[in-house]
């Protein structure tokens, strides 16, 4: 971007010492405009076409051509060069399309040209009415007959030579979207992916529903919830950690293929793949199981890749290509643990032996961890970083899967898989537990763990159990993080795939 030296305003954010000066100058310009009865924030301005429509209509126009077509165009000024009788500016609209604007003394007059030079800064949004031409260098342009200010920017834009830090980009996403093409592309990528997901579900005859985010009790996952209070009902409520228990009620009621895409909230740590608030897909298919849900999940991911890249091979922001095609590898969780620790570990390995293994690995052990939880932590320690290509990790401990059916063949194992891509968990799938008697026993066990201090343990949901008692058909279930899906498609961290992630307030 350029510095507009004629106004004394710079395009970068400057140091702490000169930033107030830049803000002061722009506020003085705003006040001067108002004093001259010029509205710096008008209710409307002339606009006949978008910059994109102009680019599309006049593609291939020859050098130094005057079309005779008069249009009113709007955009944010991201470059400005003022000379004696001819001024140049680059306008940019929201999707990143740019167009050159030219203002000449003979077209706009002395007063309008001088006002442009003195009143207009980088970052301002303007409307320019004039003829569509190509310059002597072949640049498609609008040659102004008149112009008007659409919105005065009271803060300067960042400088291309001094990029914003990740923290600043996240905190001021609105500026990030203005100046960085990748940010605009990422923001527009998400709706493309969402449409693909819904199209895949629709093709498979799934019904989309919405379930409560405010819940009387938390359940559907092992996670610590956010707690709130309803003044109207005078009762404590929880922000949901998962929609699972309500979606299963739908299956009981006869919506046999059901899904939801919505927000979940987990009062846990935040890092490159975890956010306290995140978007989640959950889906359930009557007469399916963990294998059919693996097939569905692969289709969802591959169709999303095809929607944004035209191929199952996606290019990450760093240039690395990731191949999401094919059938995808399957490995056993306990085989992965055994390979990683150099000795045989099964679901029946006592917790005392697992603790010895963990100590040899230098792991910190939480005394509240049950046997299956410790096994999962060992797996995370020794294996997950190696799972770069799409891999279904099959057969998780039964004691950490209270909503999942026991494996048909292997004792102590549940019919649950986790899908790993690029070393992080993208999705999880199950053969669902539908026996209400066994489910009650499992939830009672969870409540017991909760009474002993396990903040992630589930509660006994009597209404959910009552629903199961009306008979739920054999069912497969799946949950996938939307933000993590975008991570797998782009190679970005979760704070870049969420448009406005949670950040701590700025300190004075």
Secondary structure, 3 states (H helix, E strand, C coil): CCCECCCCECCCCCCHHHHHHHHHHHHHHHHHHHHCCCCCCCCCCCCCCCHHHHHHHCCCCCCCCEEEEEEEEEEEEEEEEECCCEEEEEEECCCCCEEEEEEEHHHHCHHHHHHHHHHCCCCCEEEEEEEEEECCCCCEEEEEEEEEEEECCCCCCCCCCCCCCHHHHHHCHHHHHHHCHHHHHHHHHHHHHHHHHHHHHHHCCCEECCCCCEECCCCCCCCCCEEEEECCCCEEEEECCCCHHHHHHHHHCCCCEEEEEEEEECCCCCECCECCEEEEEEEEEECCCHHHHHHHHHHHHHHHHHHHHCCCEEECCCCCEEECCCCCEEEEHHHHHHHHHCCCCCCCCCHHHHHHHHHHCCCCCCCCCCHHHHHHHHHHHHCHHHCCCCEEEECCEHHHCCCECECCCCCCEECEEEEEECCEEEEEEEEECCCHHHHHHHHHHHHHHHHCCCCCCCCCCHHHHHHHCCCCCCEEEEEEEHHHHHHHHHCCCHHHHCCCCCCCCCCC
